[in-house]
């Protein structure tokens, strides 16, 4: 496990195996990250919120870019998520999926195995489908949300 000195792991979170938490990454209460069959990388300024599960399969690591937000209770399994993207609360992203940069995967969405969501897309539903392109305001909101979690992690680490 490689944890940058500015990364935050909340009490009760479990981070095991071949996991890298980059600068200002955060893992919140009762989240589980298991890098047991392949590796997990949580990019700079990214956050894994409460009760998320992040797991890998051999040949399918989890790679989160920079400033990614993974909402409460989401499940990521063997997938890649591009910079500045938001995975909504309770969403499930399966093995082999690639979520592009500046994307939003809606709350409760199911992104089925090997699905590719192009950059700048809003994907919703079960199975998830691209609904439309995200707006510049939505991209900015993604970045602000990730920045807020960097601040919250700093405060939590210094309580």
N, C-alpha and C positions, 0 to 999 in steps of 0.2 A: 504494500500500500504506500502511495506517495501523496502526502497531504501538504500543500503549500502552507506556509506559516500564517497566511491571512485567511485560509479557508476555515469554515465553521461546521462542526458536527454537533448537533443538538443532543442533549441527554436523551437516552432512549432510542436514538437512531442506531442502526447497525450497518457498518461498512466493513466488508470482508473481502479478502482475496486481492486480485490484481486490479486495483482501483486507483486512479489518479484524480485528485481534486486540485484543480489549478487555482490561481490567484483569485481570491474573493468568491470562490464557489461556496455554496452552503447546502447542507443536508439537514432537514428539519425533523421535528419530533416524530418518532416511530416510523420513519422511512427506513427501508431496507435496500441496500445496494450490495449485490453479490457478484463479485468478479471471479467465480470459481471455475468456469469452463472456458472463459475467454476474458478479455479485459474490458474495463469500463473507464471512460474518460469524461469527466465533467469539466467543461471549459470555463475559462475566466469569466467571473461574474454571473455564472449560471446558478440556478437554485432548484433543488429537489424538495418540494414541500411535504408537509405532514402526511404520513401514511402512504407514501408512494412505494412502489416496488420496482426496482431496476435489476434485471437479471439478464444473463447471456446464455448463448448456446455455442458450442464449439463451431468456430467459423463465422459467428455472428456476434461481434462485440457490440457494446453500446458506446456510441461516440456522440457527445453533446458539444455543439460549438460554443461560441461565446455568447453571453447574455441570453441564455435560454431559460425559460420558466417552465417548470413541470408542476402543474397544479395539483392540489390536494387529492390524494387517492388515485392518482394515475398509475398505470402500469406500462413500463417500457421493457420490451424483451427483444434483445438482439437487433437493435435498430440504430439509425443515425438521424440526428436532428441538427439542422443548420443554424447558423448564427441568428440571433434576434428573433427566435421563434417561440411561440407559446403553445404548450400542450395543455388543454383545458382539464378542469377537475374531472376525475373519473374516467378520462379517456384511456383507451388501450391501444398501444402501438406494438404490433407483432414482429416476429423475426423477418429480417431481410428488408424491412421498410426503410425508405429514405424520405425524410421530411426536409424540404428545401429551406433556404434562408428566408427570413421575414415572413414565416407562415403562422397561421393560427389553425390548430386542430381543436374543434369545438368540444365543450364539455360533454362527456359521455360518448364521444365518437369511438367507433371501432375501426381502426386502420388495419385491414387484413394483411396476411403474410405477403411480402414482396411488393407491396404497393409503393409507388413513387408519387409523392406530392410535390409538384414543381414549386420553385421559388415564388414568393409573393402570393401564395394561395390561401384561401379560407376553405378548410375541409370539414364537413359535418356529416353526421348520420352514422348508421350501422347497416351495411358497411359504409365507411366514410367515402365521400365523393367531393370533388372540388366544386364549390358553389359559385365562387367568384374570386377575383383578385382582391387582395387587401388594399386598403387606402394608406396613404402616407401617414394619416393620423393614427391608424391602427398600428403601423410599424413603430411610430414614436411611442405609443402606449406600451407596446411590448418592451421597448428599451427602458422606459420609465419604471415599469413593473420590476424588471430585473435590477435596476439601480436601487429601488426601494428595498429589495431583499438584501442587497449588499449592505445598506445602512442598518437594516434590522439585525443582520447577522453580527455586525460590529457591536451594536448595543447589547445583544444577547451574550456575546462573548465577554463583555466587560461588566456584566451585572455583579 
